[in-house]
Amino acid sequence: MSVSCRFFRSTVLGLLTAGLPLALAAQNCTTQANLAPDLRDRLADTTLALAVAVQAGDTAKVQSLTTADFAANFSQTANLIQTIAPALAADKLTVMHLFELDASNRKTGDASDADFTCPLSATTSETDFSISGLPPGMYAFAMVDATGGARPWQLSFLLQQVAAPGAGTANPEWKMAGFYPHETTAAGHEGLWYWRTARDDVKAKEPLLAWLLYGEADDLLRPANFVTSTNLDRLRAERHSAAPPELGDGPSTSIPLVVKSGDAEFRFTAIAAQPFNDGKQLILALHYDAAYVADPVTARARNAAAAQALIGAHQEMRAAFDRVLIIADSEGHSPFANDLPMSQVP
């Protein structure tokens, strides 16, 4: 089975965990337009050096440009770099956005969210950051567009200002403290296309499909889990208002989406759109709770029946998705997954 590793994309790498974005501004943010020229150049140079090393698959170079704590536990990031480097090989790298995040007034050991509100120049829009448990210090967030290859990517970096070796507090360096790469298209379409299509689906009274495509738009437009913006807030508000009543804030193990088909009942705990690895197809990814079945033939048939039940109730899915990934979750056992071309779903 060759499917994208992103199912509800958002694995956060680095020492920091992602908190939910809040509107409070407890720390200071300086946007790129307001940075001092020398600081802007230093951040851009550091960011570009990291992106070039990622593109080359040079994990040793990237590790040398990371903070000591992050570098000490680098294996997951190294594997990620090796995985994505071939996709970036032909790309042009451009530093697009820089933000300085001043968390120097935070207390050591503070586990709360560090919240930054960054008003954008000459507009009423803003970008917000909410980073859980951020230690005190000076940080920056940088975004690099990788374009020109088969599929565009965005490479985002959290940077931390650290003392240069042997220099004390003089001439501090910027080091990577988190890495957040993602593709910016799925099945050949960018996030704004999914947003517009979701709006069309709302008008067509297809709320579940709209909810899924709003979610895909959010995935493609969001640089990292702890970042939001005026536009992303607007997208999420639209998604919430468009959600069908039975879905609420999205299915979960405690509040599943229940679909009945004949005598069978399927309790879906997660449902999302996600790209296939080839970049050309869109997958409908489904999780549902199920009793354990040892026989793979029986388990596969039950997965197909689960997909058929959901799609039978929402025929608009057939034209919107190319494949279906079905994952049966059984307590105490490994999930059983298989994927089908949409044409093979009865």
N, C-alpha and C positions, 0 to 999 in steps of 0.2 A: 504494500500500500504506500503510495507516494503522495502524501498530502503535506500541506504547509504545517510547520511546527507552531504556527500561531493559532491558538483557539482561545478567543478572548485575549488577544495580544496584550501583553503588558508585563512580561517578566522584567523586573527592574534589576539591573546589574550594578555592582558597586556596593558601598557600605551602607547606603541609605535606602530606606523603604519608602514606598509611595503612600502618602496620606491623601485624603479627599481634599480637593481644592476648596479653600475658604476665602471669603471676601475681605477678611481683616488684614490690615497691613501693619504687622508688628515690627518689621524690619524695613530697611531701605533698599530701593532698587534704582539703578541708573540704566537707562536704555542706551542703545548704541549711539544715537544722535547726540547724547549729552555726555558721552565719555570723553575724558581728556585724550587728545590725539595719541600721545605716547602709550597710554594704557590700552586704547583701542587697537593700536598696532601690535602690542605685545600679546594681547588676547587672540587677535586674528592669526598671528604667526604661530602661536602655540597650538591653536585649534587646527590650522592647516597642516602642521607637522604631524599631529595625531591622525588626521584623516588620510594623509599620504601614506603613513605607516600601516594603517588599517587596509587601505587599498592594496598595498604590496603584500599583505599577509605577514608583515614583519612584527610578530608578537613580542619579540625581545625589545624592539624599539618602543612599542607602545607601553610595555611594562616599565621601561626606564623613564617614561614620561608620566607615570602615575604616582599617586601618593604612596607612602610607605605601607600603610595599612591595606590599601587596595592591592598593591603589588604582591603582598605576602599571601594573598588568596586569589590567584589570578587564573587558575586553570579553566574555569567556566568562560571567562572573557576571552582567553586565548582560543578556546574551541570555537567560540562564536566568530571571532575574527577570521579564523581559517575557513569557516563555513561560508561567510559572506564575501570574502575577498575576491573570489573568481567573478562574482556578479558585478563587482565594481571596477574590474580591470580596465575597461575601455571608457570609463566615465571621466568627465571634467568635474573637478572639485571646486566649489565656490562657497566661501564663508558668507552666510546670508544674514544672520541675526546674532547679536551679542547683548547680554544683559549682565551687569555687575550686581551681585546680591550681597549686601552688607549684613551679616549676622553676628557682628562683633560684640553686640550687647547681649547676646543670649548667655544663659547660665550653663556651666558645665553640667552634664547629666540631665538637662532638660529634655524630656521625652515628648513634649508637645510639638505641634506643627509649627514650623517656621514659615510665616506667611509674608509674601512679597507682592505688592501691587505695583505694576509698571505701566503708567499711562503712556500711550504712544503719541508722539509729536503730531500736531496739526490734525488731531482726530479725537473723537470721544471714546475710542476703543482703548482697551488695555489688555495686557497679558499678565496673568497671575500665576504665582508659584506657591505651593504648599507642601513642604518637605518635612516628613515626620522625623523627629529626633535629631535634627541637624545640629552638630556641635558648633560652638561659637567660632567665628572666623570670617574671612572674606572669600566669597565664592563668585563664580561666573557661570552662565549657561550659554552655550554656543551651538548654533545650528549650521550644518554644512549640507548643501545640495549636491548630490552626485548624479549628473545627468549626461546623456549622450550615448549611453549603452542601451541594452535591450529593454531595461526597465529602470525608472528613476528610483533613487533612494534618498533618504535623509539620515544623516549621521549627527546625533546630538550628544553633546558632552557636558557633564558637570565638572567644572574646574575648581580647584581650591588653591588659595595662595599659601605657600609654605616657605619656610626659611631655606635659603640656599646653603648647601653644605659648607661649613666653616665660615659663613658670612654673618651669623647671628641674625639680627633683624634687618640688616642692610641687603638691598637688591633681592627681595624675595622672588621666588619662582612661582609659576602657575603649573599645577599638575592635575591630571585627570583623576576625578573621584567618582565618576559614574559614566557609563556608556549606554546609549539608547538608540540603536539603529532600527530603521524599518523602511519597507518599500512604501512608496507614495501612490502606487496604483494597484488595482486588483482587477484581474480579467480585462486589462487594457483601459480601465477608467480611473480617473482621479477622484479624490474625496468630494469635490464640489458636484461632480456628475452624480454620485450616489445621493447626495443631499437633494438635488433637483428631482431625481427620479423618485425618491421617497415622498416628496411633496406631491408628485403626480399620482403615486399610489394611494395617498390619503384621499385625493379628489376622486379616485376610482373606487373608493370604499374597500380598499384592501389593506386594512390596518396592520395585520401581522407582517406582511411583506414590507410595508413602509417602516415598521419598527426595526426590522432586520437591516434594511438598507441605511436607515439613519445610523445604526450602530456601526456599519462598515464605514460610513463617511467619518464618523468620530475616530475610528481606528486609524484611518489614513491621514487625517488632518491633525491629530494630536501628537506632538513630538515626544512626550513622555507622560507617564501616568500622573505625575504631580504638577503638570502644566495645564492651564486652561486659558481661555480668552473670552472676550465679549462675544465673538462669533460662535465659539464652541458652546458657550452657555446658551446662546440662542438655539443652536442645533439641538441641544439636550432638552430644552424646554419644548421644542416642537415634537421631539420623539416621545416625551412623556405624555403630552396632550394627545398624541396620535395612537398611543398604545391601546389595544382592545381591552375591554374591562376584565376579561379572564386572565390577562397577562399581568396587570398591575405594573410593578417596577421590574418585571422580568421574572421568569421562572427560577425556582431554587429548590433545594431539597426539602425545605419546610413548606413552600408554597409552589408545588409543581403545576405545570400546564397539563391538565388531564384531557386525553383524547380517547374516545371510545370507538371501537370498530367491531360490530357484531357483539360477541360475548367477551371480547378482549378489551382491556383497559390499559393504556400506556400513560405513565406519569413522567413527563419530560421535565427535567431539572435544569437544563441549559439548552439554549438554542441560539445559533449565531450564523452569520455569513462569514466566510473566510476564503482567501485565495488559494488555489491549487499551486503546487510548486512550479508549474510551467508558466505561471503568470497569465495564462490565457483563459482559465476557467474559474468559475465561482462555485464554492461548495456550500451546501446547507449542512451545517454541523449540528448534530443532535446528541444530547446525553439523556438517558432515561434510567430509572431504577428498575431492576429486574431481579428475580430470584436466580440463583446460580444454576447454570446448565453446563454439565461437563462435556456433552457431545457437541463438537463444533458445528456440525451440520445443522443440528436443531437450533443452536444459538444464532447461526447465520440466518436461518429462515425466520426466526423471531425478530431479528434486527430488520430484515426486509419488511416484515409485517408492520413493525413500528413506523418505519418510513412511509409505508403505504397508507397507514392510518392518518398521519399528519398531513401528507400531501393530498390525500383524498378529501380531506376537510378544507384544504386551501389549494385549489387547483392552480392558482396564479403562480405557485412556486415552480411549476414545471418549466415555464418560459424564463423565469428569472435565474435559475440555477442550472449548472451543468452536471453536478454530481451531488450525492448525498453521503455524508460520513455519519454512521450510526454507532454509538458507543453505549453498550449496556453496562451499567455499574451495579455490581453485586457485592454486598457487604462481606468483607473478609476475603475477597478474591480479586484478582487483577481484572480490569475492565476488558470486555470483549468488543472489538471494533472491526468493522469492515466498511468499505465504501463502494458505492454503486454509481454507474452513470445514470443520470436521471431517466434516460430512455429505458432502463431495465427495472425501474420501479413500477410495479403493476398499477 
